[in-house]
Amino acid sequence: MNRSRDTSSTALDVVGRLSEVSRLAGQLADRVLSAQIASQPIPEAQIHALLDAAIILDAYAMKLPPLLEQMIGKVEDDERDNPAAGRKADGAGVDAER
């Protein structure tokens, strides 16, 4: 009986952590968008964090925060329209500092 309680509390813990990942990803997506609007550099680490969050949330079939979903959709559209753009070595528009 203790084992099922441990399993259910572990599942709740995972859901809680995924909810926190989603919340933080939404906040970070908002910061990145604000920086982009203000023509400020966007640290590469922030882009990687957003992509990692999207991958994790998708792996657990969790809905992406709306702004992150919009950003991912834009990247996919841009890469579909111009496949070479997603592979630029110069990282245009992204600050290389971490």
DSSP file (Angstrom, degrees, kcal/mol; ACC not computed):
  #  RESIDUE AA STRUCTURE BP1 BP2  ACC     N-H-->O    O-->H-N    N-H-->O    O-->H-N    TCO  KAPPA ALPHA  PHI   PSI    X-CA   Y-CA   Z-CA
    1    1 A M     >        0   0    0      0, 0.0     4,-1.5     0, 0.0     3,-0.2   0.000 360.0 360.0 360.0 -37.9    0.0    0.0    0.0
    2    2 A N  H  >  +     0   0    0      1,-0.2     4,-2.4     2,-0.2     5,-0.2   0.857 360.0  60.2 -61.8 -34.0    2.9    2.4    0.7
    3    3 A R  H  > S+     0   0    0      1,-0.2     4,-2.2     2,-0.2    -1,-0.2   0.905 103.6  47.9 -64.0 -41.9    4.2    1.7   -2.8
    4    4 A S  H  > S+     0   0    0      2,-0.2     4,-2.4     1,-0.2    -1,-0.2   0.861 111.2  51.9 -67.9 -34.4    1.0    3.0   -4.5
    5    5 A R  H  X S+     0   0    0     -4,-1.5     4,-2.3     2,-0.2    -2,-0.2   0.912 110.0  48.8 -66.6 -41.5    1.1    6.1   -2.3
    6    6 A D  H  X S+     0   0    0     -4,-2.4     4,-2.2     2,-0.2    -2,-0.2   0.898 111.5  50.4 -62.7 -40.9    4.7    6.7   -3.3
    7    7 A T  H  X S+     0   0    0     -4,-2.2     4,-2.3     2,-0.2    -2,-0.2   0.921 112.1  46.0 -64.5 -44.9    3.8    6.3   -6.9
    8    8 A S  H  X S+     0   0    0     -4,-2.4     4,-2.2     1,-0.2    -1,-0.2   0.881 113.2  49.0 -69.0 -36.2    0.9    8.7   -6.8
    9    9 A S  H  X S+     0   0    0     -4,-2.3     4,-2.1     2,-0.2    -1,-0.2   0.860 111.1  51.2 -70.6 -32.7    2.9   11.3   -4.9
   10   10 A T  H  X S+     0   0    0     -4,-2.2     4,-2.4     2,-0.2    -2,-0.2   0.910 109.6  49.9 -66.2 -42.3    5.8   10.9   -7.4
   11   11 A A  H  X S+     0   0    0     -4,-2.3     4,-2.3     1,-0.2    -2,-0.2   0.905 111.3  48.6 -63.1 -41.5    3.3   11.4  -10.3
   12   12 A L  H  X S+     0   0    0     -4,-2.2     4,-2.5     2,-0.2    -1,-0.2   0.885 109.8  52.8 -64.2 -38.1    1.9   14.6   -8.5
   13   13 A D  H  X S+     0   0    0     -4,-2.1     4,-2.4     2,-0.2    -2,-0.2   0.909 109.2  48.9 -63.1 -42.6    5.5   15.8   -8.1
   14   14 A V  H  X S+     0   0    0     -4,-2.4     4,-2.7     2,-0.2     5,-0.2   0.927 111.8  48.5 -63.1 -45.5    6.2   15.3  -11.8
   15   15 A V  H  X S+     0   0    0     -4,-2.3     4,-2.3     1,-0.2    -2,-0.2   0.908 111.9  50.2 -61.9 -41.5    3.0   17.2  -12.7
   16   16 A G  H  X S+     0   0    0     -4,-2.5     4,-1.8     2,-0.2    -2,-0.2   0.903 111.8  47.0 -63.2 -42.0    4.0   20.0  -10.3
   17   17 A R  H  X S+     0   0    0     -4,-2.4     4,-2.4     2,-0.2    -2,-0.2   0.895 111.7  50.3 -67.9 -39.9    7.5   20.3  -11.8
   18   18 A L  H  X S+     0   0    0     -4,-2.7     4,-2.4     2,-0.2    -2,-0.2   0.879 108.7  52.8 -66.1 -36.4    6.2   20.3  -15.3
   19   19 A S  H  X S+     0   0    0     -4,-2.3     4,-2.4    -5,-0.2    -1,-0.2   0.892 109.6  49.0 -63.7 -38.6    3.7   23.0  -14.4
   20   20 A E  H  X S+     0   0    0     -4,-1.8     4,-2.7     2,-0.2     5,-0.2   0.896 109.3  51.7 -67.8 -40.6    6.6   25.0  -13.0
   21   21 A V  H  X S+     0   0    0     -4,-2.4     4,-2.5     1,-0.2    -2,-0.2   0.926 111.7  48.2 -59.1 -44.3    8.6   24.4  -16.2
   22   22 A S  H  X S+     0   0    0     -4,-2.4     4,-2.1     2,-0.2    -2,-0.2   0.919 112.1  48.2 -63.0 -45.0    5.6   25.7  -18.2
   23   23 A R  H  X S+     0   0    0     -4,-2.4     4,-1.9     1,-0.2    -2,-0.2   0.933 114.6  44.9 -62.3 -47.3    5.2   28.7  -16.0
   24   24 A L  H  X S+     0   0    0     -4,-2.7     4,-2.6     1,-0.2    -1,-0.2   0.873 111.2  53.5 -66.9 -37.1    8.8   29.7  -16.2
   25   25 A A  H  X S+     0   0    0     -4,-2.5     4,-2.6    -5,-0.2    -1,-0.2   0.891 107.8  51.6 -64.4 -38.7    9.0   29.1  -19.9
   26   26 A G  H  X S+     0   0    0     -4,-2.1     4,-1.7     2,-0.2    -2,-0.2   0.907 111.2  47.0 -63.1 -42.2    6.0   31.4  -20.4
   27   27 A Q  H  X S+     0   0    0     -4,-1.9     4,-2.0     2,-0.2    -2,-0.2   0.911 113.6  47.8 -65.6 -42.6    7.8   34.1  -18.4
   28   28 A L  H  X S+     0   0    0     -4,-2.6     4,-2.7     1,-0.2    -2,-0.2   0.895 108.8  53.9 -66.9 -39.6   11.0   33.6  -20.3
   29   29 A A  H  X S+     0   0    0     -4,-2.6     4,-2.4     1,-0.2    -1,-0.2   0.891 108.0  51.2 -60.6 -38.7    9.2   33.7  -23.6
   30   30 A D  H  X S+     0   0    0     -4,-1.7     4,-2.4     2,-0.2    -1,-0.2   0.908 110.5  48.4 -63.9 -42.6    7.7   37.0  -22.6
   31   31 A R  H  X S+     0   0    0     -4,-2.0     4,-2.5     2,-0.2    -2,-0.2   0.917 111.7  49.4 -63.1 -44.1   11.2   38.4  -21.7
   32   32 A V  H  X S+     0   0    0     -4,-2.7     4,-2.5     2,-0.2    -2,-0.2   0.920 111.7  48.4 -63.3 -44.1   12.6   37.3  -25.0
   33   33 A L  H  X S+     0   0    0     -4,-2.4     4,-2.6     2,-0.2    -1,-0.2   0.914 111.1  50.7 -62.8 -42.4    9.8   38.8  -26.9
   34   34 A S  H  X S+     0   0    0     -4,-2.4     4,-1.9     1,-0.2    -2,-0.2   0.906 111.2  48.5 -61.6 -41.8   10.2   42.1  -25.0
   35   35 A A  H  <>S+     0   0    0     -4,-2.5     5,-3.2     2,-0.2    -1,-0.2   0.901 111.4  50.4 -64.2 -40.7   13.9   42.1  -25.8
   36   36 A Q  H ><5S+     0   0    0     -4,-2.5     3,-1.4     1,-0.2    -2,-0.2   0.916 109.8  49.5 -64.2 -43.2   13.2   41.4  -29.4
   37   37 A I  H 3<5S+     0   0    0     -4,-2.6    -1,-0.2     1,-0.3    -2,-0.2   0.874 112.0  48.9 -62.5 -37.5   10.7   44.3  -29.6
   38   38 A A  T 3<5S-     0   0    0     -4,-1.9    -1,-0.3    -5,-0.2    -2,-0.2   0.342 114.5-119.1 -84.5   7.2   13.2   46.6  -27.9
   39   39 A S  T < 5 +     0   0    0     -3,-1.4    -3,-0.2     1,-0.2    -2,-0.1   0.847  64.5 147.6  56.1  36.9   15.9   45.5  -30.4
   40   40 A Q      < -     0   0    0     -5,-3.2    -1,-0.2    -6,-0.1    -2,-0.1  -0.708  55.6 -94.8 -97.7 152.8   18.0   44.2  -27.5
   41   41 A P        -     0   0    0      0, 0.0    53,-0.1     0, 0.0    -1,-0.1  -0.350  31.8-141.7 -66.1 148.0   20.3   41.2  -27.8
   42   42 A I        -     0   0    0     51,-0.4    53,-2.3    -7,-0.0     5,-0.1  -0.950  20.9-122.4-112.5 115.4   18.8   37.8  -26.7
   43   43 A P  B >>  -a   95   0A   0      0, 0.0     4,-1.3     0, 0.0     3,-1.1  -0.291  14.1-130.6 -58.6 137.5   21.3   35.6  -24.9
   44   44 A E  H 3> S+     0   0    0     51,-2.3     4,-2.6    53,-0.8     5,-0.2   0.838 106.2  63.8 -57.3 -34.8   21.7   32.2  -26.6
   45   45 A A  H 3> S+     0   0    0     52,-0.7     4,-2.2     1,-0.2    -1,-0.3   0.847 100.0  52.6 -60.8 -33.8   21.2   30.5  -23.3
   46   46 A Q  H <> S+     0   0    0     -3,-1.1     4,-2.1     2,-0.2    -1,-0.2   0.891 108.9  48.9 -69.4 -38.6   17.7   31.9  -23.1
   47   47 A I  H  X S+     0   0    0     -4,-1.3     4,-2.4     2,-0.2    -2,-0.2   0.928 112.4  48.5 -64.5 -44.2   16.9   30.5  -26.6
   48   48 A H  H  X S+     0   0    0     -4,-2.6     4,-2.9     1,-0.2    -2,-0.2   0.891 109.5  53.0 -62.9 -39.1   18.3   27.1  -25.6
   49   49 A A  H  X S+     0   0    0     -4,-2.2     4,-2.4     2,-0.2    -1,-0.2   0.904 109.9  48.1 -63.7 -40.9   16.2   27.2  -22.3
   50   50 A L  H  X S+     0   0    0     -4,-2.1     4,-2.4     2,-0.2    -2,-0.2   0.920 113.3  47.1 -65.5 -43.1   13.0   27.9  -24.3
   51   51 A L  H  X S+     0   0    0     -4,-2.4     4,-2.4     2,-0.2    -2,-0.2   0.918 112.3  49.9 -64.4 -42.7   13.8   25.1  -26.7
   52   52 A D  H  X S+     0   0    0     -4,-2.9     4,-2.6     2,-0.2    -2,-0.2   0.917 111.0  49.6 -61.0 -43.3   14.6   22.7  -23.9
   53   53 A A  H  X S+     0   0    0     -4,-2.4     4,-2.9     1,-0.2     5,-0.3   0.916 110.4  50.4 -62.3 -42.7   11.4   23.5  -22.1
   54   54 A A  H  X S+     0   0    0     -4,-2.4     4,-2.4     1,-0.2    -1,-0.2   0.912 111.7  48.1 -61.9 -41.9    9.4   23.0  -25.3
   55   55 A I  H  X S+     0   0    0     -4,-2.4     4,-2.3     2,-0.2    -2,-0.2   0.927 114.0  46.2 -63.7 -45.8   11.0   19.6  -25.8
   56   56 A I  H  X S+     0   0    0     -4,-2.6     4,-1.4     2,-0.2    -2,-0.2   0.942 114.4  46.5 -63.9 -48.5   10.4   18.5  -22.2
   57   57 A L  H  <>S+     0   0    0     -4,-2.9     5,-3.3     1,-0.2     3,-0.3   0.903 113.5  49.4 -62.4 -40.7    6.8   19.7  -22.2
   58   58 A D  H ><5S+     0   0    0     -4,-2.4     3,-1.7    -5,-0.3    -1,-0.2   0.895 105.8  57.0 -64.2 -39.9    6.2   18.0  -25.5
   59   59 A A  H 3<5S+     0   0    0     -4,-2.3    -1,-0.2     1,-0.3    -2,-0.2   0.812 111.9  42.4 -61.8 -30.2    7.7   14.8  -24.3
   60   60 A Y  T 3<5S-     0   0    0     -4,-1.4    -1,-0.3    -3,-0.3    -2,-0.2   0.201 115.9-115.2-101.0  14.8    5.2   14.7  -21.4
   61   61 A A  T < 5 +     0   0    0     -3,-1.7     2,-0.3     1,-0.2    -3,-0.2   0.834  63.9 152.1  55.8  36.6    2.3   15.8  -23.7
   62   62 A M      < -     0   0    0     -5,-3.3    -1,-0.2    -6,-0.2     2,-0.2  -0.765  51.2-107.7 -95.4 143.6    1.9   19.0  -21.8
   63   63 A K        -     0   0    0     -2,-0.3    -1,-0.0    -3,-0.1    -5,-0.0  -0.475  33.9-122.1 -69.3 136.9    0.5   22.1  -23.6
   64   64 A L        -     0   0    0     -2,-0.2    -1,-0.1     1,-0.1   -42,-0.1  -0.485  34.8 -94.0 -74.7 149.3    3.1   24.7  -24.3
   65   65 A P     >  -     0   0    0      0, 0.0     4,-2.8     0, 0.0     3,-0.3  -0.394  42.7-112.7 -58.0 143.6    2.6   28.2  -22.9
   66   66 A P  H  > S+     0   0    0      0, 0.0     4,-2.2     0, 0.0     5,-0.1   0.857 114.7  47.7 -52.2 -43.9    0.8   30.3  -25.6
   67   67 A L  H  > S+     0   0    0      2,-0.2     4,-2.2     1,-0.2     5,-0.1   0.890 113.4  47.9 -67.9 -38.1    3.7   32.6  -26.3
   68   68 A L  H  > S+     0   0    0     -3,-0.3     4,-2.7     2,-0.2     5,-0.2   0.902 110.7  52.0 -67.1 -40.4    6.2   29.8  -26.5
   69   69 A E  H  X S+     0   0    0     -4,-2.8     4,-2.3     1,-0.2    -2,-0.2   0.900 109.9  49.6 -61.3 -40.7    3.9   27.9  -28.8
   70   70 A Q  H  X S+     0   0    0     -4,-2.2     4,-2.1    -5,-0.3    -2,-0.2   0.909 111.3  49.0 -64.0 -42.8    3.7   31.0  -31.0
   71   71 A M  H  X S+     0   0    0     -4,-2.2     4,-2.3     2,-0.2    -2,-0.2   0.920 111.9  47.8 -63.8 -44.7    7.5   31.3  -31.0
   72   72 A I  H  X S+     0   0    0     -4,-2.7     4,-2.6     1,-0.2    -1,-0.2   0.909 111.1  51.9 -63.5 -42.2    8.1   27.7  -31.9
   73   73 A G  H  X S+     0   0    0     -4,-2.3     4,-2.4    -5,-0.2    -1,-0.2   0.887 109.0  50.5 -60.8 -39.4    5.5   27.9  -34.7
   74   74 A K  H  X S+     0   0    0     -4,-2.1     4,-2.8     2,-0.2    -2,-0.2   0.913 110.2  49.3 -65.7 -43.2    7.3   31.0  -36.1
   75   75 A V  H  X S+     0   0    0     -4,-2.3     4,-2.6     2,-0.2     5,-0.2   0.924 112.1  48.7 -61.6 -44.7   10.6   29.2  -36.1
   76   76 A E  H  X S+     0   0    0     -4,-2.6     4,-2.1     2,-0.2    -2,-0.2   0.909 112.4  48.3 -62.5 -41.9    9.1   26.2  -37.9
   77   77 A D  H  X S+     0   0    0     -4,-2.4     4,-2.4     2,-0.2    -2,-0.2   0.924 112.3  49.0 -63.4 -44.0    7.4   28.5  -40.4
   78   78 A D  H  X S+     0   0    0     -4,-2.8     4,-2.3     1,-0.2     7,-0.2   0.906 112.5  47.4 -62.8 -42.2   10.7   30.3  -41.0
   79   79 A E  H  < S+     0   0    0     -4,-2.6    -1,-0.2     2,-0.2    -2,-0.2   0.858 112.1  50.0 -69.3 -34.2   12.7   27.1  -41.4
   80   80 A R  H  < S+     0   0    0     -4,-2.1    -2,-0.2    -5,-0.2    -1,-0.2   0.900 115.8  42.6 -68.3 -40.4   10.0   25.7  -43.8
   81   81 A D  H  < S+     0   0    0     -4,-2.4    -2,-0.2     1,-0.3    -1,-0.2   0.815 135.5  15.6 -75.1 -31.0   10.1   28.9  -45.9
   82   82 A N    >X  -     0   0    0     -4,-2.3     3,-1.7    -5,-0.2     4,-0.6  -0.663  67.0-176.2-145.3  82.4   13.9   29.2  -45.8
   83   83 A P  G >4 S+     0   0    0      0, 0.0     3,-0.6     0, 0.0     4,-0.3   0.795  84.0  56.9 -54.8 -33.2   15.6   26.0  -44.7
   84   84 A A  G >4 S+     0   0    0      1,-0.2     3,-1.3     2,-0.2    -5,-0.1   0.769  93.2  70.3 -70.6 -24.1   19.1   27.6  -44.8
   85   85 A A  G X4 S+     0   0    0     -3,-1.7     3,-1.1     1,-0.3    -1,-0.2   0.842  93.6  54.8 -63.7 -34.2   18.0   30.3  -42.3
   86   86 A G  G << S+     0   0    0     -4,-0.6    -1,-0.3    -3,-0.6    -2,-0.2   0.596 108.1  50.7 -75.1  -9.6   17.8   27.9  -39.4
   87   87 A R  G <  S+     0   0    0     -3,-1.3    -1,-0.2    -4,-0.3    -2,-0.2   0.141  73.0 143.0-115.3  20.0   21.4   26.7  -40.0
   88   88 A K    <   -     0   0    0     -3,-1.1     3,-0.5     1,-0.2    -3,-0.1  -0.390  40.7-152.9 -62.6 133.0   23.2   30.1  -40.1
   89   89 A A  S    S+     0   0    0      1,-0.2    -1,-0.2    -2,-0.1     0, 0.0   0.739  88.6  64.2 -78.6 -22.9   26.5   29.8  -38.4
   90   90 A D  S    S-     0   0    0      1,-0.0    -1,-0.2     2,-0.0     4,-0.1   0.637  95.7-135.4 -80.9 -11.4   26.7   33.5  -37.4
   91   91 A G    >   -     0   0    0     -3,-0.5     3,-2.3     1,-0.2    -2,-0.1   0.867  25.9-155.9  64.2  37.7   23.7   33.2  -35.1
   92   92 A A  T 3  S+     0   0    0      1,-0.3    -1,-0.2     3,-0.0     3,-0.1  -0.168  73.2  14.9 -51.0 131.2   22.1   36.5  -36.4
   93   93 A G  T 3  S+     0   0    0      1,-0.2     2,-0.4    -3,-0.1   -51,-0.4   0.396 108.6  96.0  85.4  -2.6   19.8   38.1  -33.9
   94   94 A V  S <  S-     0   0    0     -3,-2.3     2,-0.4    -4,-0.1    -1,-0.2  -0.982  74.1-128.0-124.9 130.0   21.1   36.0  -31.0
   95   95 A D  B     -a   43   0A   0    -53,-2.3   -51,-2.3    -2,-0.4   -50,-0.2  -0.609  14.7-146.6 -74.3 127.1   23.8   37.1  -28.5
   96   96 A A        +     0   0    0     -2,-0.4    -1,-0.1   -53,-0.2     2,-0.1   0.605  67.1 103.4 -73.9 -11.6   26.4   34.4  -28.4
   97   97 A E              0   0    0      1,-0.1   -53,-0.8   -53,-0.0   -52,-0.7  -0.428 360.0 360.0 -72.8 147.2   27.1   35.0  -24.7
   98   98 A R              0   0    0    -54,-0.2    -1,-0.1   -55,-0.1    -2,-0.0   0.378 360.0 360.0-109.0 360.0   25.7   32.5  -22.2
